[in-house]
Amino acid sequence: PGKRVQLSKWIQLLLLCPEDSQLGLSLRDAASDPSPFHKQLDLTADVLGQKAESTLRSRAAALGWFATWMLAQGLTPADVFPVQEAHLYRYLTGLRYDNAAATKGTTIMAAVVFYAMVVGSRGSEEAANSLRCIGSAARQYLKKRQTVRAETLPMWVVYLLELSAAHAKNSKVRLGAGYACLLTHGRWRNSDAQAIEEMQEDRVTDEQGRLVDGTIEALAAEVKT
């Protein structure tokens, strides 16, 4: 379902200027089909279906930002695609002067290359290969702050969390400490833990049925760690 949504977004983008690519022309012709959307979805999946959902999402989003900026400049939808080198350079320059996110320039460049080389936009190749556009995006990326790792938790703090998770009388304290232990031992961020789809417990109990040991395995999708 997720990839279907992303393919639908690409259909909308390509129909802004169908004459720019063979896929766009095919999508336009499919509009007369008895089931036009299904036909268009099949055509788009044949070209882009092998690409990862995250790739389709990020490339479409970047081109969407570019299109929004173009329309805000008073240009028409027909002016958005194919991507003109002069328009792309103005957009990149504006990003730099507006102190946009450091990766936004390289993201739009990757999207334009994808649009030109993978989708087959004949009119966007000059923009994709423009040295000044590539250089402008690279200059913006150099502003990116270096990632600084947080200091490691001292062992006594980890031990205190484990004791609290196992023996605290207050259930909220046990829950919070247990969650902290999950993040610490799993080397996860909070956002990673929110992506957990499945958890499996392996409990070890004594003769009285009290928990004395065990492990937890968690399956999380689309996380960086």
Salt bridges, closest charged atoms under 4 A:
GLU19 OE2 - ARG28 NH1 3.06
GLU53 OE2 - ARG57 NH2 2.87
GLU85 OE2 - ARG132 NE 2.71
GLU162 OE2 - HIS185 NE2 2.87
ASP192 OD1 - ARG189 NH2 2.88
GLU201 OE1 - ARG203 NE 2.87
ASP206 OD2 - ARG210 NE 2.95
